[in-house]
Amino acid sequence: MAHEPTQRLDGKVAVIAGGAGAIGLATAQRLAALGCACVLLHRRDAGEVQAMLDKLPQAALPHGEIQADIVDSASLAAAAARVAQQWKRCDILVNSAGFTRPVPAGDLDALDDDLIDRLMQANFRGVFATIRAFVPLLKQSGEGLIANVSSIAAFTGTGSNLAYVGAKAALDVVGDALAKALAPAVRVVSVSPGVVASDFVPGRGAEFNARTAESTPLKRVGQPDDVAAAIQALATTMRFVTGTRIVIDGGRHL
């Protein structure tokens, strides 16, 4: 693996789970601008996602979309097989899929078993399953990068709910273990935002963001592009980084 910084990603292929979401799409826009072909894994209408792809900067290899559910390992295996057949490679895997629901930390009854299971499936098991499906292609690349979109909730203990906190903490620890297990062919890094201006957390809007910005040292909440910029850096200029977390929260965790 070469660790020297690079400015371009021509000929590379990035698979972005949750690619039609705010962070996933912002990441695709940045990587595509550097010549990287982006394959978006999603659960939306194919035509809707194709319209998103049509707006991306064109790369040497075509962009594409694949319907897949990260909690369905069979669909992930099929997606990896299609990437292998159509693109022949995967150099970057971005795990930005997941879901959450606000539950106060003190309301233990509201965090019932079913919701805990769903949150762990979407935010931990599904991410691990996605990695498992694409690791052969990432190893084949020899310069593979896995960027797991985590959260400062993983180390602050404060987030949309306690199961989400637990899932992200598990993702970070297992990510560190995978960084060692998959080295030197594949790097694994957690990218950890705080509050991001998107519709990811139901019920959080402009008023919530304004209050959060006021109590954040840099006086604003994160934007999807802030997270995408960190992933871009890991793929280009921060190529001697693995087994750690990059925090992008404007000092929110302090």
C-alpha positions in Angstrom: 0.0 0.0 0.0 1.2 3.5 -0.9 0.7 6.0 1.9 1.9 9.2 0.1 -0.8 11.8 -0.4 -2.6 12.1 -3.7 -4.8 14.7 -5.2 -6.8 12.5 -7.6 -8.8 9.3 -7.4 -9.0 8.5 -11.1 -9.8 4.9 -11.8 -10.9 4.2 -8.3 -14.3 2.9 -7.2 -16.1 3.9 -4.0 -19.1 2.0 -2.7 -21.2 4.2 -0.5 -23.8 2.4 1.7 -26.6 4.9 2.4 -25.4 6.7 -0.6 -28.7 8.5 -1.2 -28.6 10.0 2.3 -27.3 13.5 3.1 -23.7 12.4 4.1 -23.5 9.6 1.6 -24.4 11.9 -1.3 -22.2 14.7 -0.1 -19.3 12.2 0.0 -20.1 11.0 -3.5 -20.0 14.5 -4.8 -16.6 15.1 -3.4 -15.1 11.8 -4.5 -16.6 12.0 -8.0 -15.0 15.5 -8.4 -11.6 13.8 -8.0 -12.3 11.2 -10.6 -13.7 8.4 -8.4 -16.6 6.3 -9.7 -19.3 6.1 -7.0 -21.7 3.2 -6.5 -24.6 4.1 -4.2 -26.2 1.4 -2.2 -29.7 2.4 -1.2 -33.3 1.4 -0.5 -35.1 4.1 -2.5 -36.6 4.1 -6.0 -33.9 3.4 -8.6 -35.0 6.3 -10.8 -34.7 8.8 -7.9 -31.2 7.7 -7.1 -30.2 7.7 -10.8 -31.2 11.3 -11.0 -28.8 12.0 -8.1 -26.0 10.2 -10.0 -26.7 12.2 -13.1 -25.7 15.4 -11.2 -22.3 14.0 -10.1 -19.1 15.0 -11.9 -18.4 12.3 -14.4 -15.5 9.9 -13.8 -13.5 7.6 -16.0 -15.6 4.7 -14.9 -19.4 5.1 -14.7 -21.3 5.8 -11.5 -24.0 3.4 -10.5 -26.7 2.5 -8.0 -27.7 -0.8 -6.4 -30.7 -1.5 -4.2 -29.5 -3.2 -1.1 -30.5 -3.4 2.6 -27.6 -3.5 5.1 -29.7 -5.7 7.4 -30.1 -8.2 4.6 -26.8 -10.0 4.1 -28.0 -11.7 1.0 -28.7 -8.4 -0.7 -25.2 -7.2 0.3 -23.6 -10.3 -1.1 -25.5 -9.7 -4.4 -24.4 -6.1 -4.4 -20.8 -7.0 -3.9 -21.0 -9.6 -6.7 -22.5 -7.0 -9.1 -19.7 -4.5 -8.2 -17.1 -7.2 -8.9 -18.7 -8.0 -12.2 -19.5 -4.5 -13.4 -16.7 -2.4 -11.9 -14.1 -5.1 -11.2 -12.9 -3.4 -8.0 -13.8 -1.5 -4.8 -11.1 0.8 -3.4 -13.2 2.8 -0.9 -16.2 1.6 1.2 -18.2 4.3 3.0 -20.7 3.1 5.6 -23.1 6.0 6.1 -26.4 3.9 6.3 -28.3 3.6 9.5 -31.3 4.9 11.5 -32.2 6.2 14.9 -35.2 7.5 16.9 -35.0 10.0 19.8 -35.6 8.3 23.2 -34.6 10.2 26.4 -31.8 8.4 28.2 -33.9 8.2 31.4 -36.9 6.6 29.7 -35.9 3.0 29.9 -39.3 1.6 29.1 -39.5 3.5 25.8 -36.3 1.8 24.6 -38.0 -1.6 24.3 -36.4 -4.8 23.1 -37.6 -4.5 19.5 -36.3 -1.0 19.1 -32.9 -2.0 20.6 -32.6 -4.9 18.2 -33.5 -2.7 15.2 -31.0 0.0 16.2 -28.2 -2.5 16.7 -29.0 -4.2 13.4 -28.9 -1.0 11.4 -26.0 0.8 13.1 -23.7 -2.1 14.0 -24.6 -5.5 12.5 -25.5 -4.1 9.1 -22.2 -2.1 8.9 -20.2 -5.2 9.8 -22.1 -7.2 7.2 -21.4 -4.6 4.6 -17.7 -4.7 5.4 -17.8 -8.5 5.3 -19.3 -8.5 1.9 -16.9 -6.0 0.3 -13.6 -7.0 2.1 -12.5 -9.4 -0.7 -12.6 -6.5 -3.2 -11.0 -4.1 -0.8 -8.1 -6.5 -0.2 -7.8 -7.0 -3.9 -7.3 -3.2 -4.3 -4.3 -3.3 -2.0 -5.1 0.3 -1.0 -8.5 -0.2 0.5 -10.2 2.3 2.8 -13.2 1.7 5.0 -14.7 4.9 6.4 -17.4 4.1 9.0 -19.6 7.1 9.7 -19.9 6.8 13.5 -20.9 9.5 16.0 -19.4 11.4 19.0 -22.2 9.6 20.9 -19.9 6.6 20.9 -17.5 8.2 23.4 -19.7 10.9 25.0 -22.6 8.6 25.9 -25.0 11.3 24.8 -27.0 10.7 21.7 -30.5 10.2 20.3 -30.9 7.1 22.5 -28.8 4.7 24.5 -29.0 1.8 22.0 -27.6 4.1 19.3 -24.8 5.1 21.7 -24.0 1.4 22.2 -24.1 0.6 18.5 -21.7 3.4 17.6 -19.4 2.5 20.5 -19.4 -1.1 19.2 -18.7 0.1 15.7 -15.7 2.1 16.8 -14.1 -0.7 18.8 -14.7 -3.3 16.2 -13.4 -0.9 13.6 -10.1 -0.6 15.5 -9.9 -4.4 15.6 -10.6 -4.6 11.9 -7.9 -2.0 11.2 -5.4 -4.4 12.7 -6.8 -7.5 11.2 -7.1 -6.2 7.7 -3.8 -4.3 7.6 -1.8 -3.5 5.5 -4.1 -4.0 2.5 -7.2 -2.2 4.1 -7.4 0.8 6.4 -10.4 1.3 8.7 -11.3 4.7 10.3 -14.3 6.0 12.2 -15.5 9.4 11.1 -17.4 10.8 14.0 -19.7 13.9 13.6 -21.8 15.5 16.3 -25.1 17.1 15.3 -25.4 17.3 11.5 -28.0 19.4 9.7 -30.0 16.7 8.0 -33.2 14.7 8.5 -31.4 11.7 10.0 -32.9 12.2 13.5 -36.7 12.6 13.3 -38.0 15.7 15.0 -34.8 17.7 14.9 -35.2 20.9 12.9 -34.0 24.4 12.7 -34.9 25.3 16.3 -32.9 22.3 17.7 -29.9 23.1 15.4 -29.9 26.7 16.5 -29.9 25.8 20.2 -27.1 23.2 19.6 -25.0 25.7 17.6 -25.2 28.2 20.5 -23.6 25.7 22.9 -21.0 24.4 20.4 -17.6 26.1 20.5 -17.5 26.8 16.8 -21.1 28.1 16.9 -22.7 26.0 14.3 -23.9 22.5 13.7 -22.2 20.2 11.2 -23.1 20.0 7.6 -23.0 16.8 5.5 -20.2 18.3 3.5 -18.1 18.6 6.7 -18.2 14.8 7.1 -17.7 14.2 3.4 -14.6 16.5 3.5 -13.0 14.3 6.2 -13.7 11.1 4.2 -12.2 12.8 1.1 -9.1 13.6 3.2 -8.7 10.0 4.4 -8.8 8.9 0.7 -6.3 11.4 -0.5 -4.1 13.3 2.0 -4.5 11.3 5.2 -3.3 8.0 3.8 -1.2 7.0 6.8 -4.2 6.9 9.1 -5.9 3.7 10.4 -7.5 2.3 13.5 -8.7 5.6 15.0 -11.5 8.1 14.9 -11.7 11.5 13.2 -14.0 13.9 15.1 -15.9 16.5 13.1 -18.1 18.3 15.6 -17.0 21.9 15.9 -15.9 21.0 19.5 -19.4 19.8 20.5 -17.9 17.0 22.6 -15.9 19.3 24.8 
